[in-house]
Amino acid sequence: MKVSPDKIDDAVLALLWLTLHDERRAWKGFDFDVLDRLHQKGLIDDPHGKAKSLVLTDDGLQRAEALFKELFTQSS
């Protein structure tokens, strides 16, 4: 089975939106390889550090919300 890192990144970004607090912070309880890729894509600030949460960029917030709706909501 071939895994798509981009699809994993999308799913993690959507789940980061689920855990948002303080407008743009999210808990960073995900694999650091994924978080590093999201950082390289400009969607989150550097995830390394002592804080238990990370900061989504403006682009990251918009993309995270759109992905959350696409992946996890039902059409009426």
N, C-alpha and C positions, 0 to 999 in steps of 0.2 A: 504494500500500500504506500503510495506516495503522498506525503503530507504537504499542504500548501501553507507556507509561513504567512503569506498575505491574508489568507482566510482566518488563520489563528489570530493574527494581529487585529483584524476587524472584530472578531468575537471578544477578545480581551478589551479592546477599546470600548465596545458597547457595554461590557460589564463594568468597566471603570465608571461609565456614566451612571450606572445603577447605584454606585456607592458614593456619589458626589456629596460633598459637604462644603460649607464655606464658599459656595458659588463655583469653585473650580478645583477643589482638592478631592482626591479619591484615594482610598486605601490601596497600597501597593502590594497586595498579597498574591502577586502573579510571578511567573517565571521571569528572571531578570534578562534572559535572552530576548524575550518578547518585549519587555519594557525598554531594553536598549534599542531595539528596532523602531519602536514607536517614537523614541527620542530622536533617533537618526532621521525619521520622517518629519520631524518638527511638530509632532502631535502632543508631546508631553515635555516638560522640563526634565533635566537630568534626574533620573530616579535614584541615583546613589546618594546616600547620606543617612543620617541617623533618624530622620523623620519617618514615621510609619505611613505617611501619605505622600502623594506626589501632586504636581500641579499640571493641569491640562492647559495647553495654549489655546488661543482663540480658535484656530483651525481645528485643534483637537476637540474642543467642546462642541463645535458645530458637527464635526464628523461623528463623534461619539453618539450624540443625540439621534442623528439620522440613522446610524447603524442600529442603535437600540430599537428604534421604531421599525426598521426593516426586518430585523432578525427576531424580535420578541413580542411584537404586537399582532393582534388579529384584525383583519378587515371586518367592518360591520356589514 
